[in-house]
Amino acid sequence: MFAGVERLVRRVEVDPGASWDPDAWWALIPAVRSLLDRGLNLPAGVTFLVGENGSGKSTLIEALAQAYGLNPEGGSRGAMHRTRETEAPLGAQLRFVRTAGARGNAYFLRAETTHGLYTYLESLEDSPDWDLHERSHGEGFLALLERKFNQPGFYLMDEPEAALSFTSTLTLMSRLATLAESGAQVVVATHSPVLTALPDATVLELGEHGIRRTSWADLAVVEHFRAFLGQPDRYLRHLL
């Protein structure tokens, strides 16, 4: 699907002048260590970062946002809102290898900080986003997605499925497919076995092994959901 598409970002790697504590908590996460040691090539289209809690998905996606100059709590490069700094300093250690001459929009949506982002957008003079707090969480998320993720560019999302029902997740998939076809490059950290089924997407699984490319059918989360939905009693009798 993405043959011939010119990526804005070709690779993310450690900046030659970077310096960090190798024993810092974030540097000990295998996926982060893999990025620090070997860098990470970013393909065209949509890339999913998948893994268990603590595998480094959010740490990586927040670092990509910071390294690209985006607000780490969500928004564009110019977004000026902040609640509490919780991100690892990883973003300051990274640089992007970009395609010469490539230009595009950029935006970061982070599910856990959307309330603050909505409040900030609402406060702007003549804001077109004054209505986000008046919608449900999922409706506001999809409205913002439609307004900000609407042209070729570099886009980041952290666990967008947290706000969405099953049918709304399918709407998000459709939006991602449209973005990819337009030439946008999107990186999404997610737990969703539905979202990661997007055709032609790249799936990177994070874990003790670091970062490895895999297929949707081989994802552990897909296997677990299939087994649970097929025989929920088998799981529940060990839990309840």
Disulfide bonds with the S-S distance in Angstrom:
none
